[in-house]
Structures are given as C-alpha cells and as structure tokens.
C-alpha cells in the first residue's frame, strides 16, 4: 500500500532547486518544519542507471517526508531509476517536466517534454509499474508558442489517465528559445488563475501551485481558494525562517513555533559531525546565510559565514562568531 505521508505533507513543499536543495539544506529545513515536504535536487535517470551514481540518492533519515526528483525521458530507464529510488526509501518520486535549462533540453527532459505529452505519459506509467512509491509530476503551463489553455488540461488529463494523482504546476510558461534558465524564473508572466481552473476541472487530482510565491500569507490564500498544495522555491531558500518556522503552525495546525536561534543550536551537532568527517563548514552554512534576513546583525552574520566558512579547519567557532552579531530575542 502506498504511504500517504508525502501527499499530506504536500500541502506545503519546498521546490527542488539545482545546487540548492542538497541534503544539508534539507536537514536545515527539516529542523525548521517537521511537516513540510522536501525535495531533492533533480537527479538524472542516466546518472543512476548508466553511471551508477547512487550516492546522489543519499539523504539523512531525519529528512522524511522527502521526495526525489528524477530527470529523464526514457521509460525503461526511468522505471529502473524509480526502483532504485524506492529501494532508498523515498516517500515520493517526482518527474521533472518543468526545468528549462540548456543541459536539460539537450537530454530531452525537463520543460521540453511539455511538447511530448504522450512520451511523458509512457514514462510515468513505467515508473508507476516499477514501485509502490507514489509517482508525481512537476510541470509548466506550457512552452514557447503553446497555448496553455489548451495544452495544460490535455497534459493533465494524460497524466491522470497514466495513473498520476498529484501534480505541481509552475504557473509560468517556459521559453526554451530566447530566455535563459534564470530569466525563465521571472520573465514569463504568472497565470495562477489557470492553475486554479485546473483544480476545478480535475477535482479528483491533488494539484499544487508553484512559481513566484513569496509568503505563507500567499500560500494560505491559494489553499483557501481550493488548491491542495503550495510549492515554494526561492523564498523558502533565501528567507527560510519567514516561510518554514511558521509553516507547521499556520499551514498544518501544529502547536508551537521554533526560533531561528533554536535552529542554529540544533544544527551544531550536525555541523560538527560533517566537519569531523572531512567536510567543509561552508558546505552546510551556505544554506544558512538567509536565516536572519531583515533582522539586526544579519549582514554581519552573512559576512562572517561567507568569509570564514571556506577556510581550512573552519568549525563551530565560526558559527558562534557569526551568531554573536545577532540579538538573542527572536
């Protein structure tokens, strides 16, 4: 029987973000919110199946509920990768049909697959057959000159017919020709109303909205309007305390709220183990730079961690020095 843990947690999730949502980032985010669904960076199926790079699937047991995002376009290869992910104990396996980067396009996966919905349906069918872990899809509303009003409902219907019951929709088109990956995160206009209409058209599906969401107030508005979940990306990374420290209380109805100081103290044993095992301090603390954004001392916090975190032998003393610039009251 498939666990519903990830489905319940998907009421709020932190988007998969390349070079950002690694295992250190996810451990930090989990300390801030016990309930929010966390995603890995995208892992390509060829890297797992052909390259044997199973270390890319490593995570900390504390991260649950945690989902892995796969990239690929070969059904058999994705099925094999799905089986590997399931064996590693992930709570959800997500297929990337939204990333607009050049390297993703050249591999024929990511947003370019919006132009090949039949292939995506074949892929997710194979993935679903490969394990009992829930398979989900993250997509755009369309690419280039596609008409989202036509393309998106057809795409979602095909995913539903293939067995997918949960999708996250980035409410922007991806312009594969003419815009860089960074520009694709900002320039194409957002169409939240279209995503809301998709929920009305497909009431049996769990649909989350993604793209440009910057606050829990926005997230609560989407949930009130009838969407099943909200996926937040950059805001959850750059200002994690504003999003995640209040998430369990405001989104999931749990009692109690941690402070940023609490989280820093809880990170100490994790950081100490990482450094003792030969890791660099900055590999962890680079994800903590935005913890005190908007607070007195935040600039000094960032400066100390940025300037000293990369130095050989840097350890908890650097974290303590950075924290000494932040007033105790949260």
QUIVEN-V626358 format. One line per field, one symbol per residue. phi: phi as a letter, one per 40 degrees, with the letter a starting at -180 (. if undefined). A space follows every 50 residues. Layout:
phi = ???
This chain:
phi = .cccdcccccdabcccbdgbccccccccccccacbccbbcccbcddcccc cgccccccacdccdcbbbbbbiabdcccccccccccccgccabbccbbcc ccccdccfagcdcccbccccccccccccccacccbbbbbccibfcccdcc cccccccccccchcbabbbccbcbccbhbcdccccbcdccbccccccccc cbccccbbbbhgcbacccdcccccchccabbbbcccccbccccccccccc bbgccgbcbccdcdcccdcccdcccccgccdccccccbcccbdgbdgccc dccccccbcccdgcaccccccccccbdccc
